[in-house]
Amino acid sequence: MIGQESRVAHATWLRQRERNQSEAKGTGTCGGEVAGDAVVAEVAAEVDTRITFVPQDLPPLETDHSIPSSIFQGDLWPSSACFVNIEATAISSPTFSVSTVSDLTPTELGEETEHSVKRVTNRHDTFYFDDGNVEIVCEDTVFRVHSTIISFSSPKLRDVLSPTTLRSAPMPEGCPRIVLADTADDFAAMLRVICTPGYSHLPIGVGPAS
Amino acid sequence: MTRFPPRRRVPEFTLFASLLRMATKYGFSDLREQLVEDLKGAYPTKWEDFETTSVLGEDVFGLPKPHPNTVLNLFVGQNVRFAIPFAYYRASIGGFSALMSDKPGMVLPRDTLARAIYGMGVTQRMMPTTAYAIGYTMNLIVCPDKACMLNVGISPKQQRTEVLRRLSDVMFGERQGGLLSAPSLGGITCGKCRESLKSSHSAHRRACWGVLPSAFAVAKSWDEL
């Protein structure tokens, strides 16, 4: 349950958005206080609505083995009905749990995508090639790379960076920009392998030889 | 053609995890095979390999050494099946407090946590059995030339107590290595008796090893992995 302060803050944000929309339309808002109360009530109902986010782009864990039901029997364990049936998912990218609508930022709600594009300002120190033909955004970092090189060994990246996709992508910096759900560190590690000749000789660890 | 040339060393865990995630997600099969291959020495699937390997579990990664929960999360998430039972075991050695850690990166999902706790119970139930078996073996031992008493200088009762204490230290003590670790029996037995005890203990360790995949509900046996 979100506290009253969070509700009020969310209501303020909604009011501000409504005002902006009204100004854009040139109509203005009448009866602001009344409308504000209505918004608070709307938010109160909204924050009580629990939603669940399930990552859609992650492969399922390929195992059919389940825990023997006997372990759920006994006083120490709640009945199996108490356990939430969570689909096993790969931890290939950071997941987040959203308990209420109010926990979402406007970007996560799918609104104001222009804002998210403007927020990306960090060019990666190493993997931002001026002659690259595609920009890939991970978290708040933008990589500029050559699509043919990074998709050479990966059929999945080949699909992601297909000409059709690139043609329809936004081009804020003069070349197509694709947003991926990976972390910047993960993507940089992959680019390090792909783009660095002689990768096998990099002093990247101190573990024993395989 | 091999796109990614073989590497010489296992990378530190953060980089390893990044590469494994990306290789799995985007289908860099060569890279994933190499990364998984690096693990096979430290996460053996055969008892003989386990007995002979010098680097086990998360020790294979470079410094900083990752927490067993973090490694377990990675293996479960990226479906490195052959390594999952032993990763579960390594995580369960730390007990409830380690399994239920709430530090970033160490939090186990509910399903993984349930399997780990269940498997920990299974392996812990085997410990008293092993201890009793060792004690029974010691009672049966008749030192052929009384070498134990003559060379070591302690009575059979003291000897039995000391052996069980060391066994208990390995299983439950602060420097515990779990049921699969062999206690040092030097200085309290003669060579022949030591071999007898080790043989008895080894049989029980092997039995424990055999049940790991089913104890953690990963597979019915090691052969399935």
Boltz contact constraints between the chains, C-beta under 6 A:
constraints:
  - contact:
      token1: [A, 61]
      token2: [B, 79]
      max_distance: 6.0
  - contact:
      token1: [A, 62]
      token2: [B, 79]
      max_distance: 6.0
  - contact:
      token1: [A, 65]
      token2: [B, 217]
      max_distance: 6.0
  - contact:
      token1: [A, 65]
      token2: [B, 218]
      max_distance: 6.0
  - contact:
      token1: [A, 67]
      token2: [B, 114]
      max_distance: 6.0
  - contact:
      token1: [A, 67]
      token2: [B, 115]
      max_distance: 6.0
  - contact:
      token1: [A, 67]
      token2: [B, 118]
      max_distance: 6.0
  - contact:
      token1: [A, 67]
      token2: [B, 217]
      max_distance: 6.0
  - contact:
      token1: [A, 71]
      token2: [B, 118]
      max_distance: 6.0
  - contact:
      token1: [A, 90]
      token2: [B, 77]
      max_distance: 6.0
  - contact:
      token1: [A, 91]
      token2: [B, 73]
      max_distance: 6.0
  - contact:
      token1: [A, 91]
      token2: [B, 77]
      max_distance: 6.0
  - contact:
      token1: [A, 92]
      token2: [B, 21]
      max_distance: 6.0
  - contact:
      token1: [A, 92]
      token2: [B, 25]
      max_distance: 6.0
  - contact:
      token1: [A, 153]
      token2: [B, 3]
      max_distance: 6.0
  - contact:
      token1: [A, 153]
      token2: [B, 28]
      max_distance: 6.0
  - contact:
      token1: [A, 154]
      token2: [B, 26]
      max_distance: 6.0
  - contact:
      token1: [A, 154]
      token2: [B, 27]
      max_distance: 6.0
  - contact:
      token1: [A, 154]
      token2: [B, 28]
      max_distance: 6.0
  - contact:
      token1: [A, 155]
      token2: [B, 27]
      max_distance: 6.0
  - contact:
      token1: [A, 156]
      token2: [B, 26]
      max_distance: 6.0
  - contact:
      token1: [A, 156]
      token2: [B, 27]
      max_distance: 6.0
  - contact:
      token1: [A, 157]
      token2: [B, 26]
      max_distance: 6.0
  - contact:
      token1: [A, 185]
      token2: [B, 18]
      max_distance: 6.0
  - contact:
      token1: [A, 186]
      token2: [B, 18]
      max_distance: 6.0
  - contact:
      token1: [A, 186]
      token2: [B, 21]
      max_distance: 6.0
  - contact:
      token1: [A, 186]
      token2: [B, 22]
      max_distance: 6.0
  - contact:
      token1: [A, 189]
      token2: [B, 15]
      max_distance: 6.0
  - contact:
      token1: [A, 189]
      token2: [B, 18]
      max_distance: 6.0
  - contact:
      token1: [A, 189]
      token2: [B, 19]
      max_distance: 6.0
  - contact:
      token1: [A, 190]
      token2: [B, 22]
      max_distance: 6.0
  - contact:
      token1: [A, 200]
      token2: [B, 5]
      max_distance: 6.0
  - contact:
      token1: [A, 200]
      token2: [B, 6]
      max_distance: 6.0
  - contact:
      token1: [A, 200]
      token2: [B, 7]
      max_distance: 6.0
  - contact:
      token1: [A, 204]
      token2: [B, 11]
      max_distance: 6.0
  - contact:
      token1: [A, 204]
      token2: [B, 15]
      max_distance: 6.0
  - contact:
      token1: [A, 205]
      token2: [B, 9]
      max_distance: 6.0
  - contact:
      token1: [A, 205]
      token2: [B, 10]
      max_distance: 6.0
  - contact:
      token1: [A, 205]
      token2: [B, 11]
      max_distance: 6.0
  - contact:
      token1: [A, 205]
      token2: [B, 12]
      max_distance: 6.0
  - contact:
      token1: [A, 205]
      token2: [B, 62]
      max_distance: 6.0
  - contact:
      token1: [A, 206]
      token2: [B, 62]
      max_distance: 6.0
  - contact:
      token1: [A, 207]
      token2: [B, 9]
      max_distance: 6.0
  - contact:
      token1: [A, 207]
      token2: [B, 10]
      max_distance: 6.0
  - contact:
      token1: [A, 207]
      token2: [B, 60]
      max_distance: 6.0
  - contact:
      token1: [A, 207]
      token2: [B, 61]
      max_distance: 6.0
  - contact:
      token1: [A, 207]
      token2: [B, 62]
      max_distance: 6.0
  - contact:
      token1: [A, 208]
      token2: [B, 55]
      max_distance: 6.0
  - contact:
      token1: [A, 210]
      token2: [B, 38]
      max_distance: 6.0
